[in-house]
Amino acid sequence: MPAKPTQVTAPARARTFLDAQIAAVVADTLDSHDALRAYFAPAAAVMWPSSMSIDAAMPNLREYVLALDPPDELVDAKITKLVAGGTDRAVWFQFELTIHQLAHSDPSASITKVIVGSELGRVRIGRL
């Protein structure tokens, strides 16, 4: 008899997905958004700083998500709170990220910001 698939909880799926998404955001460059784009459906919408399509938001998504001023340097971004729920077909999650960065105007100054967000995702093979 074949082994039963392991049941993965919504919080575990959400954390794995969000960790990978943050890594893609951090690694995003102005030249290519391919790794980051892979985490969004073509019809996805970004609701901050205003409602726009993912294609319109993509060039500045790193700055939006991490609340960076373009010349600032990211030190790290960590999930500090995560609440998730869902079914085998979809998962929702709300999160809090703590962002550490260095200000371009004063490289010795460390800035800490807390970003709150939420996402709703459809479960696909190999993704969320």
Backbone hydrogen bonds, N-H to C=O, Kabsch-Sander energy under -0.5 kcal/mol:
donor,donor_aa,acceptor,acceptor_aa,energy
8,V,6,T,-0.6
9,T,7,Q,-0.5
13,R,9,T,-2.6
14,A,10,A,-3.0
15,R,11,P,-2.5
16,T,12,A,-2.3
17,F,13,R,-2.6
18,L,14,A,-3.1
19,D,15,R,-2.7
20,A,16,T,-2.0
21,Q,17,F,-2.7
22,I,18,L,-2.9
23,A,19,D,-2.2
24,A,20,A,-2.0
25,V,21,Q,-2.4
26,V,22,I,-3.0
27,A,23,A,-2.1
28,D,24,A,-0.8
28,D,25,V,-0.6
29,T,32,S,-1.4
37,R,33,H,-3.1
38,A,34,D,-1.5
39,Y,36,L,-1.8
40,F,37,R,-2.0
44,A,41,A,-2.2
46,V,52,M,-2.9
52,M,46,V,-2.3
54,I,44,A,-1.8
57,A,53,S,-2.0
58,M,54,I,-2.1
60,N,57,A,-1.7
61,L,57,A,-0.7
61,L,58,M,-1.0
64,Y,60,N,-2.4
65,V,61,L,-3.3
66,L,62,R,-2.2
67,A,63,E,-0.8
67,A,64,Y,-0.5
68,L,63,E,-1.3
72,D,69,D,-2.5
73,E,102,L,-2.4
74,L,72,D,-0.5
75,V,100,H,-3.1
76,D,100,H,-1.6
78,K,98,T,-2.2
80,T,78,K,-0.6
80,T,96,E,-3.0
81,K,96,E,-1.4
83,V,94,Q,-2.6
85,G,92,W,-2.0
87,T,90,A,-2.9
91,V,121,G,-2.7
92,W,85,G,-2.6
93,F,119,E,-2.5
94,Q,83,V,-2.6
95,F,117,G,-2.7
96,E,81,K,-2.2
97,L,115,I,-3.1
98,T,78,K,-2.8
99,I,97,L,-0.6
99,I,113,K,-3.3
100,H,76,D,-2.8
101,Q,111,I,-2.6
102,L,73,E,-2.9
103,A,106,D,-0.6
103,A,109,A,-1.6
106,D,103,A,-0.5
109,A,106,D,-2.9
110,S,108,S,-0.6
111,I,101,Q,-3.3
113,K,99,I,-2.6
115,I,97,L,-2.7
115,I,113,K,-0.5
117,G,95,F,-2.2
119,E,93,F,-2.5
121,G,91,V,-3.4
123,V,89,R,-2.6
127,R,124,R,-2.0
